[in-house]
Amino acid sequence: MKLDNDIHNYYEHLVLETLDKTKECKGKSDDYIADLVCLVLNQLPPRYIRFEVDMAFYLPNSERLQMQMNVEKAITQGLEYLESANRK
């Protein structure tokens, strides 16, 4: 069994999906986005799964909403950090 193919952190998918919709990320370099993703994921607890379908069917809606809010907050904080670092 290869862990890198079978098991992954659900937050990775959720963060990338949310960043695709974030207007502040449009036109940013790949390096900037990679730094932001690292900052964001380090603020979130890992949630390991094998299959996306597991989260779709077995995650209560209230928990799904909380996870999305956590991602959005972490993205905001990551963007603020990178912007303040760029000003220095």
N, C-alpha and C positions, 0 to 999 in steps of 0.2 A: 504494500500500500504506500502510495506517495501522499504525504500530508499536504503538500502544496497544491495538489490537484483536487483532493477530496474534502479538505476542511478549510474554511476561510472565515474571516471576521465579517459579520453582516454589516457592521458599521462602514466598512470600506465601500460597499455598494451604495449604501444610503448617502454617504458623504459625497461620492462622485456624482450621483444622481442629483443631489441638491446643488452642488457647485455648477452643474450644467445649466441650471436655472437662475443662477446668481449673476445679476448684471455687473456687479463689481469685478467679476472674474473675466468678463469679456475683453479680449485683446491682451490679456496678460501672457507673459512668457510661460513656457513649460516649466522652467525652473521655479518661477514664482508659484505656480499652481502646485508643484511638488512640495515646496516648502510649506504652503498653506495646508495641504492634505496631511502632512506630518504633524503640524501644529494642532490641527483639528482632531486627528485620531488619538493623539496623546492626551487629549482632554476627555476622551470618552472611554467607558469601560468596554473591554472586548466582549463580543457576543458571537461565539463560534458556532457555525452551522455546517452541515454537509450540503444541504440542498435549499435553494431559495424557496421552494414550495413549502418547506417546514415553517418558515416565517409567515408565509402568506396564509396558511390555514390554521396554524396553532398559536399565533400571537394575538392576544386580546387587543381590540381596537384602542383601548385606553393606553396600553403599553406602547403600541405603535405610534400614537400621537405624541407620547412623552419622548420617545426616541427621536422623532422628527424635531421636536422642540429643542432637545439637547443638541442635536446636530446644528440647527440654525444658530443657537447661542454660541456654540464652539466656533462656527464659521465667523460670526461677528467678532468674537474675541481674537481669532487668528488674523483677520483682516486688519483690525485695529493695531495689533502687534506689528505686523509687517509694515503698515503705513508709518507707524511711529519710528520703526527701525530705519526706514528709508529717509525720514526727515533728518536723521542725525548725521 
